[in-house]
Amino acid sequence: MTIIPAIDIIDGKCVRLTKGDYAQQKIYNENPVEVAKQFADTGLERLHIVDLDGAKAGKIINLSVLEAIASATGLVIDFGGGIKNINDVASIFNAGASMATIGSLAVKHPELLEEWLMEFGAGRFLIGADVLDGKIKISGWLEDGGIDIFSFIGKMIGLGVTNIFCTDISKDGAMEGPSVQLYKQIMEQHPEINLIASGGVTTMDDVTELKAIGCSGAIIGKAIYEGNITLQQLLEFN
């Protein structure tokens, strides 16, 4: 299972929200590049970057942060937040991202996503399924997507997507453990996908449990920044 540390960006700074609430943000580092270098220096290979400004504004805001991190590290980066058109996709790839993270647009405009998959290949996309009480949420978790998690994943599989991460918003940043039962249900219904768990991963026991149920990866944010999980522990797990 792949460990994927997360950097969420607001105003160019490394922050974390609690349960997706922009009003509940904590700044962990003024310089996300420093944070990314720490991950790389430890030996981790992946990085999940979320442009929270972009997700809220509906356009990419922090492209320069992506460029700086990609230039300073050899991390395999997925980047999301505010990607709206094929030029946006090309711009993040040119800036150094290996994968584009797509959430709201995959719900609202799957026909656009299909075009991008044909242009760049499905392997370059990581689809985000953000869920609250079984329903997909969009636009920075602020709107109801009108579809349940299982139907949404089924649609994505129909488009040829296999890389999907699922965030239970009720768990994100709450440090209460991940939605193991939800991920179990997803894996039972769709064993063919590469499911990455996101939200609530608090201890190494959580990571071990997610691996046991078949998750191919885990995105970890607040637990690292708060010191519940050390980078050395993650490296040893990998």
N, C-alpha and C positions, 0 to 999 in steps of 0.2 A: 504494500500500500504506500502511496506517495504522500508525503507530508508537504502541505502547501501553506507557508506563512502568508498572512494578509497585511497589506498596507492600504488603509482607507484614507483618502485625501480630501481635506477641506482647506481652502485658502493656501494651498501648497504645503500644508502640514500633515503629519501623520496623526490621525485621530481614531477613536472608536466611538460608535454610538451604542446606546442601550435600546434593544428591541426596535431598531430602525428609527428612533426618535431623534431628529436633528437638534432638538432642544436639549437632549441629554448626550452631549459630546464631551469627550475628554481628550486633550492634546497630549500625546505621548512623546513627540519629538518634533521640533521645528524643521528638521531636515530629513525627509524620507530617504534620501540617498544614503545617509549614514546608517539608517535602519537596514536598508537592503544590503549594504556592504557587510553588516554584521551577520546577516543570514548567509550570504555567500561565503564569508570567511569561515563560518562554522562548518560549511560543507553541504548545506542544503542547496537544492538545484532548481526548485520552482518558486514562483512568486505570483500571488494574486493581488492585482492592483484595482481598486475601485475609485473612480473619480466621482465622489459623492456630490461635488458641485455640478458636475456634468449630468449626473442622474437627475438631479433636481431641475436643472436649467433646460434639459433636453438637447444639449449640445456639449461636445467635448471642451472641457475647460483646462484641464491639467496635463495637456500633451507634453509640455516641457519637462514635467516631472518624470514622465515615462522615458523620455529621451535621455535624461540625466542618469536615471537608474540603469537603463540598458547600456549606456556608454561606460558606466562605472563598474558593472558586474557582468558575469556570464550567465546570469540566471535566465531560466526559461520562463518568460512572463506571459500571463494572460491579463488583459486589460479591458475594463468595461466602464460604462457610465457615459451616457450621452451620445452613443453611436447611432446615427440616424440614416446614413446613406452609404453608398458604396465608396464614395470618396473618403468618408470617415474611416471605413475599414482599411482602405489602402494607407491612410495617413498613420494609423497606429502600427500597422505592419512596418511601414517605412521608418517609424520612430523606434522600432526595436522589439515590439511585441511579437511573440510567436503565435498567440491565439487571441481572438477577439471574444470577449464575454458579452453575450447578448441575452437580455432578459425581457423587458417590456415589448420591444419590437417583435420578438418571436411570438408574442401573444397577439399583438394588435395587427401586425402585418407579416404573417408567415410567408406570403408570396414574395416579399422583398428578401427575406432570409433565404428562401429557396434560390433566388438569383445569386446571392452571395456565395452560397454553398457550391453552386455550379462554377462560379468564377474562381474561387480560391481553394475549394476542396473542403469537405466536411470536417476533416481532421484539424483544421485551423480555427474551429469554433468551439467554444464552451458555452453551453446554454444554461442560463440560470433560472431555476424554478424556485421562486420565493413564495413561501406558503404560510398562511395563517388559518388555522382551523380547517385545514384540508383544501382551502381555496387559494388560487394564485393571486398574488398582489403585484401591481406594476407601478411604474413612475416613482421610483425611489420608495416603494412600499406604501405609497400614499393613496393608491386607487385599487379598486377591486377589478381583477382581470376577467371575471365572468366565466371562469372555467376551473374545474377541479384538477388537482395535481396529477392524477392518474390519466385523465383524458389528455392533458397537456403533454405529458411524456409520450403517450401513444402517438400524438400528432407529430412530435419531433422525430420519433423513430421512423415514422412514415416518410419523413423528408430525408432520412439517411443519417441523422445525427445519432452519435453514440456517446459523446462526452457531455454529461449533464451533472450540474451540481445543484443540490437542493438545500435551501436555507429555511429552517423553521424560525420565522420572525419572533415568535414568542420566546424562543431560546437564545436568540442572538445577543451576545454581550451580557447575558444575565448570569453567566457562570453557574448554571444549574444542570449542566449535562446536555448532551445532544438528544435528538428525537429518534432514538434507536428503533422504536416500534414502527414509526413512519418509514424509516429506511428499510426495515425488514419487509414491510408490505410492498414497497416499491421494487425491491429486489425479487420478491416472489412473483410479482406480476410482469416485471421487465428484466429478467436476468441477463439479457443481452447487452445492457448498457454499462458504460463505465460511470458508476455513481460516486460522486464526491460529496461527502457530508460537510455541512457548513452550519455553524451556529451552535453555541453552547458547549463546544468541546473544551473541557475544563481541566481534565487530568489525563495522565498517560493510560489509566484504566479505561477511560472513554475511547482513546485511540485504539487500544487493543480490542475492545468490544466492537468497534466499527469495522475493524479488519476481519473479525470473526464472522460477522454477518454478510461479508462480501463486498463492502465498499472498496473502491479502487483508490480512494484518496480521502484526505481530510483537510479542510481549510481551517487554520487556527489563527486567531487574532489576539483577542483580549487576554487569553490564558498565558500567552507568551509575554505580553507587555506588563501584566500584573505579577509575573514570576511564578505562576502556578505550574507552568511547564517550562523547563529550561531548554535552550537550544541544544545543549549537550545530550539531553534525554532524547530529543527528536532525532539527532544524528545517530545515536545508538540504535534507535528503533528502525531507522531507514537501513 
